[in-house]
Amino acid sequence: MKHIISVLVENKFGVLSRVSGLFSGRGFNIETISIGPTLDPTVSQMTIVTTGDERILEQILKQLNKLIDVIKVTDFADKEFVEREMCLIKINTPQEHRSEALRIADIFRARVVDSTQKSYTFQVTGDEKKIEAFIELLKPMGIKEVVRTGKVAITRD
């Protein structure tokens, strides 16, 4: 089962290494990890997606809370939350595919962030299913490259 965990940490050297080391040292997998600053420049927010049963999740949460630089750990399992992922997709665009690529992008509310005579680069945001569906529709046109951020999430009030 997938779990999304939010970790508020002190913005210090080595924190990311200690958090990822906690996972690898215990044989837990990190599917995605995103980290960025908060309104307070001394604090960063990590969003970690991992898999495992309830016992594994409990171990992960306990171990994260023991790390010195960790301020707060939130498991989104029993909370309402909003999640998003961002993806950049570069595709081949011979003349016969250009209008079709733009039509598909419009349906998914994707933006063209770069355009050449040979390619388009799209930016799309949304949940994992939306991004996967967009990629599937673009595959027949010839995807050159895909870069994804991983999930970020925030609880709802």
C-alpha positions as CSV (number, residue, x, y, z in Angstrom):
1,M,0.0,0.0,0.0
2,K,1.3,3.5,-0.9
3,H,1.8,6.0,1.9
4,I,2.4,9.7,1.7
5,I,4.4,11.2,4.5
6,S,5.1,14.9,5.1
7,V,8.3,15.7,7.1
8,L,9.0,19.2,8.3
9,V,12.8,19.4,8.9
10,E,15.4,22.0,9.8
11,N,17.1,23.3,6.7
12,K,20.5,22.1,7.5
13,F,23.3,20.3,5.7
14,G,22.9,16.5,5.6
15,V,19.2,16.3,6.6
16,L,18.1,14.8,3.3
17,S,21.0,12.2,3.5
18,R,20.0,11.2,7.0
19,V,16.3,10.8,6.0
20,S,17.1,8.8,2.9
21,G,19.7,6.8,4.8
22,L,17.0,5.8,7.4
23,F,15.0,4.3,4.6
24,S,17.8,2.5,2.8
25,G,19.4,1.3,6.1
26,R,16.2,-0.6,6.9
27,G,15.4,-1.8,3.5
28,F,12.4,0.5,2.9
29,N,11.9,1.9,-0.6
30,I,11.3,5.6,-1.4
31,E,9.1,5.9,-4.5
32,T,9.3,9.6,-4.7
33,I,10.8,12.4,-2.6
34,S,10.3,16.1,-3.0
35,I,11.8,18.8,-0.8
36,G,11.6,22.5,-0.7
37,P,11.7,25.6,1.5
38,T,8.8,26.8,3.6
39,L,7.8,30.4,4.5
40,D,10.5,30.1,7.2
41,P,13.9,29.8,5.5
42,T,15.3,27.7,8.3
43,V,12.7,25.0,7.7
44,S,12.1,22.7,4.7
45,Q,9.2,20.5,3.8
46,M,9.7,16.9,2.5
47,T,7.0,14.8,0.9
48,I,7.9,11.2,0.7
49,V,5.9,8.4,-1.0
50,T,6.7,4.9,0.1
51,T,5.1,1.5,0.1
52,G,4.5,-1.0,2.9
53,D,2.1,-2.5,5.3
54,E,1.0,-0.8,8.5
55,R,3.8,-2.3,10.5
56,I,6.4,-0.9,8.1
57,L,4.8,2.5,8.1
58,E,4.7,2.5,11.9
59,Q,8.5,1.8,12.0
60,I,9.2,4.5,9.4
61,L,7.2,7.1,11.4
62,K,8.9,6.2,14.7
63,Q,12.4,6.3,13.1
64,L,11.7,9.7,11.4
65,N,10.5,11.2,14.7
66,K,13.8,10.1,16.3
67,L,16.0,12.1,13.9
68,I,17.3,15.2,15.5
69,D,16.6,17.6,12.6
70,V,13.0,16.4,12.2
71,I,10.4,18.9,13.5
72,K,7.1,17.2,12.6
73,V,6.1,14.0,10.8
74,T,2.6,13.7,9.2
75,D,1.1,10.6,7.7
76,F,-1.7,11.4,5.3
77,A,-3.3,7.9,5.6
78,D,-6.2,9.1,7.7
79,K,-6.4,12.7,6.5
80,E,-8.0,14.5,3.6
81,F,-5.4,16.0,1.4
82,V,-4.6,17.5,-1.9
83,E,-1.8,16.0,-3.9
84,R,-0.1,17.1,-7.2
85,E,2.8,16.1,-9.4
86,M,4.4,18.1,-12.2
87,C,5.8,16.5,-15.3
88,L,7.8,17.8,-18.3
89,I,7.4,15.8,-21.5
90,K,9.4,16.4,-24.6
91,I,7.9,14.8,-27.8
92,N,8.8,14.6,-31.5
93,T,6.6,16.8,-33.5
94,P,6.7,16.3,-37.2
95,Q,4.3,18.6,-39.0
96,E,1.5,15.9,-39.1
97,H,1.5,15.6,-35.3
98,R,1.7,19.2,-34.2
99,S,-2.0,20.0,-34.1
100,E,-2.9,16.7,-32.5
101,A,-0.3,17.2,-29.8
102,L,-1.7,20.7,-29.0
103,R,-5.2,19.3,-29.0
104,I,-4.3,16.6,-26.4
105,A,-2.4,19.2,-24.3
106,D,-5.4,21.4,-24.3
107,I,-7.6,18.6,-23.0
108,F,-5.2,17.9,-20.2
109,R,-4.6,21.6,-19.5
110,A,-0.9,21.1,-20.2
111,R,1.2,24.1,-21.3
112,V,3.8,24.3,-24.0
113,V,7.0,25.5,-22.2
114,D,9.3,25.0,-25.2
115,S,8.8,24.6,-28.9
116,T,11.2,23.9,-31.8
117,Q,10.5,22.8,-35.3
118,K,11.3,19.2,-34.2
119,S,9.7,19.0,-30.7
120,Y,7.3,20.4,-28.1
121,T,8.0,20.3,-24.4
122,F,4.8,20.2,-22.3
123,Q,4.3,20.9,-18.6
124,V,1.4,19.1,-17.0
125,T,0.3,19.1,-13.3
126,G,-2.2,16.9,-11.6
127,D,-2.5,13.5,-9.9
128,E,-0.6,10.4,-11.0
129,K,-3.5,9.1,-13.1
130,K,-3.9,12.3,-15.1
131,I,-0.2,12.4,-15.8
132,E,0.0,8.7,-16.8
133,A,-3.0,9.2,-19.1
134,F,-1.4,12.2,-20.8
135,I,1.9,10.3,-21.3
136,E,0.0,7.3,-22.8
137,L,-1.8,9.5,-25.4
138,L,1.5,11.1,-26.4
139,K,3.5,7.8,-26.7
140,P,2.4,7.2,-30.4
141,M,3.9,10.6,-31.3
142,G,7.3,9.6,-30.0
143,I,8.2,10.7,-26.5
144,K,11.9,11.8,-26.3
145,E,12.1,12.5,-22.6
146,V,10.0,12.5,-19.4
147,V,10.9,14.2,-16.1
148,R,8.6,14.0,-13.1
149,T,8.8,15.8,-9.7
150,G,7.2,13.2,-7.6
151,K,4.2,14.0,-5.4
152,V,3.7,17.0,-3.1
153,A,0.8,17.0,-0.8
154,I,-1.0,19.2,1.8
155,T,-3.8,18.4,4.2
156,R,-7.2,20.0,3.8
157,D,-8.8,22.0,6.6
